[in-house]
Amino acid sequence: MNGMVQDMVGMGSMTDQVIATDFLIAAKTGVKNIALALTETSTPEVRDTLKQYLMDAVDTHEQISKYMVNKGYYHPNNLSEQLNVDLKAAQTALNLNQSQNTSS
């Protein structure tokens, strides 16, 4: 979505935040799933491979988290600030939905 369209629908820079948030959630899910698979495997070769995948997934999660913290999208150590960010994102989503309903 280009900047002009984002501004018209009231999203501004929200697209980057949404993509980063989706990526972070996917990374967290990946860590959980790989850890679970690691506990279920019985062969050393598969276990070693899954351990490397797990470390890669944890590193990816760390990189995404740092990016989001630096951009002000994610505040893991400040619950009230994170709540403000989440409420703003929710309000933007509601406004987007309302603008789409009125244009239909």
Backbone as CSV, one residue per row, in Angstrom:
resi,resn,N_x,N_y,N_z,CA_x,CA_y,CA_z,C_x,C_y,C_z
1,MET,0.864,-1.165,0.000,0.000,0.000,0.000,0.909,1.225,0.000
2,ASN,0.659,2.159,-0.910,1.532,3.331,-0.954,1.119,4.352,0.109
3,GLY,2.015,5.317,0.369,1.803,6.290,1.434,0.542,7.095,1.287
4,MET,0.207,7.495,0.054,-0.989,8.295,-0.166,-2.244,7.517,0.220
5,VAL,-2.314,6.261,-0.183,-3.475,5.435,0.147,-3.535,5.209,1.653
6,GLN,-2.376,4.949,2.282,-2.352,4.765,3.734,-2.897,5.997,4.443
7,ASP,-2.460,7.175,4.016,-2.933,8.411,4.636,-4.426,8.606,4.414
8,MET,-4.921,8.244,3.221,-6.345,8.412,2.918,-7.213,7.545,3.829
9,VAL,-6.753,6.346,4.145,-7.557,5.460,4.983,-7.192,5.590,6.454
10,GLY,-6.284,6.514,6.786,-5.952,6.775,8.181,-4.966,5.822,8.788
11,MET,-4.227,5.106,7.972,-3.285,4.138,8.517,-1.892,4.715,8.723
12,GLY,-1.496,5.718,7.953,-0.158,6.277,8.108,0.898,5.195,8.038
13,SER,1.733,5.117,9.069,2.809,4.127,9.085,2.380,2.815,9.728
14,MET,1.093,2.633,9.943,0.607,1.420,10.601,0.956,0.151,9.846
15,THR,1.107,0.218,8.539,1.390,-0.989,7.775,2.682,-1.650,8.231
16,ASP,3.738,-0.872,8.448,4.998,-1.428,8.939,4.799,-2.097,10.292
17,GLN,4.038,-1.451,11.161,3.796,-1.999,12.484,3.011,-3.311,12.392
18,VAL,2.021,-3.350,11.525,1.207,-4.557,11.367,2.060,-5.706,10.839
19,ILE,2.878,-5.428,9.844,3.746,-6.469,9.280,4.721,-6.970,10.336
20,ALA,5.344,-6.044,11.066,6.302,-6.432,12.102,5.622,-7.248,13.198
21,THR,4.421,-6.841,13.583,3.691,-7.572,14.622,3.340,-8.979,14.154
22,ASP,2.873,-9.096,12.925,2.573,-10.430,12.380,3.820,-11.300,12.336
23,PHE,4.936,-10.698,11.946,6.203,-11.428,11.883,6.626,-11.877,13.282
24,LEU,6.469,-11.007,14.276,6.828,-11.354,15.652,5.965,-12.507,16.164
25,ILE,4.679,-12.439,15.903,3.774,-13.509,16.327,4.152,-14.827,15.647
26,ALA,4.483,-14.759,14.366,4.897,-15.976,13.643,6.192,-16.528,14.217
27,ALA,7.129,-15.647,14.572,8.393,-16.102,15.149,8.159,-16.779,16.498
28,LYS,7.281,-16.199,17.319,6.962,-16.803,18.615,6.323,-18.178,18.427
29,THR,5.420,-18.270,17.476,4.769,-19.548,17.187,5.796,-20.570,16.708
30,GLY,6.723,-20.126,15.872,7.775,-21.014,15.395,8.637,-21.554,16.532
31,VAL,9.007,-20.679,17.463,9.805,-21.118,18.615,9.048,-22.189,19.397
32,LYS,7.770,-21.931,19.661,6.974,-22.910,20.416,6.858,-24.242,19.677
33,ASN,6.577,-24.181,18.385,6.392,-25.409,17.613,7.684,-26.210,17.477
34,ILE,8.786,-25.514,17.264,10.062,-26.225,17.140,10.450,-26.843,18.481
35,ALA,10.243,-26.106,19.576,10.555,-26.650,20.900,9.715,-27.897,21.179
36,LEU,8.454,-27.854,20.812,7.598,-29.024,20.996,8.095,-30.198,20.149
37,ALA,8.412,-29.933,18.894,8.912,-30.997,18.020,10.214,-31.576,18.562
38,LEU,11.044,-30.723,19.123,12.315,-31.175,19.687,12.099,-32.160,20.827
39,THR,11.082,-31.924,21.639,10.819,-32.841,22.750,10.220,-34.165,22.291
40,GLU,9.704,-34.208,21.079,9.047,-35.412,20.573,9.946,-36.278,19.694
41,THR,11.092,-35.777,19.296,11.938,-36.537,18.378,12.798,-37.555,19.127
42,SER,13.142,-38.613,18.426,13.927,-39.666,19.082,15.276,-39.895,18.423
43,THR,15.513,-39.307,17.267,16.800,-39.540,16.601,17.744,-38.360,16.829
44,PRO,18.992,-38.632,17.087,19.962,-37.562,17.361,20.126,-36.583,16.195
45,GLU,20.054,-37.086,14.967,20.227,-36.216,13.804,19.098,-35.188,13.704
46,VAL,17.891,-35.660,13.879,16.743,-34.757,13.828,16.792,-33.792,15.010
47,ARG,17.152,-34.298,16.184,17.247,-33.452,17.372,18.263,-32.326,17.155
48,ASP,19.428,-32.664,16.589,20.452,-31.647,16.334,19.961,-30.605,15.327
49,THR,19.268,-31.061,14.304,18.726,-30.138,13.302,17.690,-29.211,13.928
50,LEU,16.796,-29.775,14.732,15.772,-28.963,15.379,16.373,-27.981,16.384
51,LYS,17.437,-28.374,17.059,18.110,-27.442,17.973,18.636,-26.232,17.206
52,GLN,19.205,-26.475,16.031,19.702,-25.351,15.227,18.553,-24.481,14.740
53,TYR,17.464,-25.117,14.310,16.280,-24.355,13.894,15.750,-23.517,15.056
54,LEU,15.741,-24.101,16.250,15.258,-23.386,17.428,16.119,-22.162,17.706
55,MET,17.419,-22.324,17.647,18.316,-21.185,17.885,18.115,-20.109,16.820
56,ASP,17.934,-20.520,15.571,17.675,-19.556,14.496,16.362,-18.811,14.736
57,ALA,15.337,-19.539,15.188,14.032,-18.922,15.447,14.119,-17.948,16.619
58,VAL,14.874,-18.293,17.647,15.051,-17.393,18.790,15.804,-16.137,18.349
59,ASP,16.835,-16.305,17.522,17.576,-15.153,17.003,16.671,-14.253,16.159
60,THR,15.837,-14.860,15.333,14.897,-14.080,14.508,13.941,-13.298,15.402
61,HIS,13.412,-13.951,16.415,12.518,-13.280,17.355,13.215,-12.086,17.998
62,GLU,14.456,-12.267,18.395,15.203,-11.174,19.022,15.385,-9.997,18.062
63,GLN,15.705,-10.290,16.822,15.896,-9.227,15.834,14.600,-8.450,15.587
64,ILE,13.506,-9.170,15.460,12.212,-8.508,15.230,11.843,-7.671,16.451
65,SER,12.028,-8.231,17.636,11.707,-7.501,18.869,12.510,-6.210,18.964
66,LYS,13.795,-6.291,18.697,14.650,-5.098,18.746,14.189,-4.058,17.730
67,TYR,13.864,-4.495,16.528,13.363,-3.588,15.502,12.109,-2.874,15.992
68,MET,11.172,-3.650,16.550,9.910,-3.080,16.996,10.097,-2.132,18.182
69,VAL,10.995,-2.472,19.088,11.285,-1.586,20.219,11.884,-0.281,19.705
70,ASN,12.842,-0.381,18.778,13.483,0.814,18.225,12.488,1.710,17.489
71,LYS,11.492,1.123,16.847,10.479,1.893,16.121,9.354,2.403,17.028
72,GLY,9.329,1.919,18.275,8.269,2.325,19.198,6.992,1.521,19.046
73,TYR,7.073,0.388,18.357,5.897,-0.459,18.144,5.670,-1.442,19.287
74,TYR,6.705,-1.714,20.062,6.667,-2.804,21.044,7.356,-2.339,22.310
75,HIS,6.670,-2.505,23.432,7.192,-2.069,24.733,7.061,-3.228,25.731
76,PRO,7.923,-4.234,25.612,7.761,-5.422,26.464,7.998,-5.153,27.947
77,ASN,8.671,-4.068,28.285,8.966,-3.774,29.687,8.127,-2.638,30.247
78,ASN,7.150,-2.155,29.458,6.310,-1.051,29.906,4.869,-1.345,29.490
79,LEU,4.162,-1.980,30.384,2.813,-2.454,30.064,1.861,-1.314,29.694
80,SER,1.929,-0.209,30.418,0.995,0.881,30.111,1.278,1.490,28.739
81,GLU,2.554,1.617,28.376,2.888,2.143,27.051,2.469,1.157,25.958
82,GLN,2.647,-0.147,26.205,2.228,-1.149,25.230,0.717,-1.118,25.068
83,LEU,0.001,-0.919,26.162,-1.450,-0.816,26.091,-1.855,0.362,25.211
84,ASN,-1.171,1.505,25.344,-1.466,2.667,24.498,-1.241,2.348,23.022
85,VAL,-0.144,1.665,22.713,0.152,1.289,21.323,-0.931,0.353,20.797
86,ASP,-1.318,-0.628,21.608,-2.339,-1.593,21.187,-3.700,-0.928,20.995
87,LEU,-4.047,-0.016,21.891,-5.321,0.689,21.750,-5.342,1.558,20.494
88,LYS,-4.223,2.206,20.200,-4.147,3.022,18.978,-4.304,2.146,17.734
89,ALA,-3.652,0.983,17.731,-3.768,0.072,16.591,-5.203,-0.440,16.447
90,ALA,-5.834,-0.746,17.573,-7.222,-1.218,17.531,-8.156,-0.127,17.013
91,GLN,-7.940,1.103,17.459,-8.776,2.209,17.002,-8.598,2.449,15.503
92,THR,-7.358,2.343,15.039,-7.096,2.496,13.607,-7.822,1.419,12.814
93,ALA,-7.790,0.183,13.315,-8.496,-0.912,12.632,-9.999,-0.660,12.604
94,LEU,-10.542,-0.179,13.715,-11.978,0.131,13.748,-12.325,1.258,12.783
95,ASN,-11.495,2.292,12.753,-11.732,3.412,11.839,-11.655,2.959,10.387
96,LEU,-10.715,2.078,10.086,-10.567,1.552,8.729,-11.821,0.770,8.344
97,ASN,-12.299,-0.053,9.255,-13.491,-0.842,8.997,-14.694,0.067,8.773
98,GLN,-14.825,1.107,9.580,-15.950,2.034,9.429,-15.881,2.781,8.098
99,SER,-14.658,3.183,7.707,-14.529,3.918,6.438,-14.840,3.004,5.261
100,GLN,-14.509,1.717,5.377,-14.828,0.785,4.302,-16.333,0.536,4.226
101,ASN,-16.990,0.472,5.372,-18.440,0.246,5.395,-19.207,1.428,4.829
102,THR,-18.723,2.642,5.073,-19.425,3.811,4.569,-19.207,4.033,3.075
103,SER,-18.092,3.494,2.565,-17.819,3.672,1.137,-18.471,2.580,0.290
104,SER,-19.030,1.565,0.945,-19.674,0.463,0.207,-21.087,0.790,-0.174
